[in-house]
Amino acid sequence: MREAEAVAPSRAATIEERVVVLETRWQDIVPNLATKTDLGDLRWSLAKWIMGAIATVLIGLVGSFLMLQGNLNATASRLDTRIDNLAAQLKAEIRDLKDDIRATNARMDRLEEKLDARFEALMAELRDQRRDRER
């Protein structure tokens, strides 16, 4: 510490001693104060830091978006494949059902023909019986 700083300002101190203390403090403080250039440099430095932080956040968001989009595309591709497989299975089942329906219709047609033949035979028999009675 300087000799002048050792003297604490008090009412007992002389004006000269008080001025010396103030001048010493002034000489210690003023060189450490920021200048206009220092403040401009600080402002520019902060602006660069903020722009860097914003750029980092934007790059992170874009990266996250691209990753999510890739995941969605992969999921959509898997779903498309699954849907295509299910559609093929459904078409096969529909084809099988149509074949079953055709077979059932053919069987019903044969049964209908048999029933028609039996009906015609019964009707012929009834006609014969009616003719026999009428005679």
C-alpha positions, 0 to 999 in steps of 0.5 A, spaced: 500 500 500 502 506 498 503 511 504 497 516 502 492 510 503 495 508 510 492 515 512 484 514 512 480 520 511 478 523 517 476 530 520 483 530 523 486 529 517 488 536 513 485 537 506 492 536 503 492 529 506 485 528 504 486 530 497 493 526 496 488 520 498 483 521 493 488 522 488 491 516 489 485 512 489 483 516 482 490 514 479 488 506 481 481 506 479 481 510 473 486 506 469 482 500 470 475 503 468 472 501 461 473 505 455 469 506 449 473 502 445 473 497 451 465 497 451 465 496 443 469 490 443 465 487 449 459 489 445 461 485 439 464 480 443 457 478 446 454 479 439 458 474 436 457 469 442 450 470 442 450 469 434 454 463 436 449 460 441 443 461 436 447 458 430 448 452 435 441 452 437 438 452 430 443 447 428 441 442 433 434 443 431 435 442 424 439 436 426 433 433 431 428 435 425 432 431 420 433 425 425 425 425 426 424 425 419 429 419 418 425 415 423 418 417 420 420 415 413 423 408 416 417 407 420 412 409 414 416 404 410 415 399 415 408 400 415 407 400 407 411 394 407 406 391 412 400 394 409 402 391 402 403 384 406 396 385 409 393 387 402 396 381 399 393 376 404 386 379 404 386 379 396 388 371 397 383 370 402 377 374 398 380 369 392 379 363 397 372 366 399 370 367 392 372 360 390 368 357 396 362 361 394 362 358 387 363 351 389 357 352 394 353 355 388 355 350 383 353 345 389 346 349 390 345 348 382 346 341 382 341 340 388 336 345 385 336 341 379 335 334 383 329 338 387 326 340 380 327 333 377 324 330 383 318 335 383 317 334 376 317 326 377 312 328 383 308 332 379 307 327 373 306 322 378 300 326 381 297 327 374 297 320 373 294 319 379 289 324 377 288 321 370 287 314 373 281 317 378 278 320 373 277 314 368 
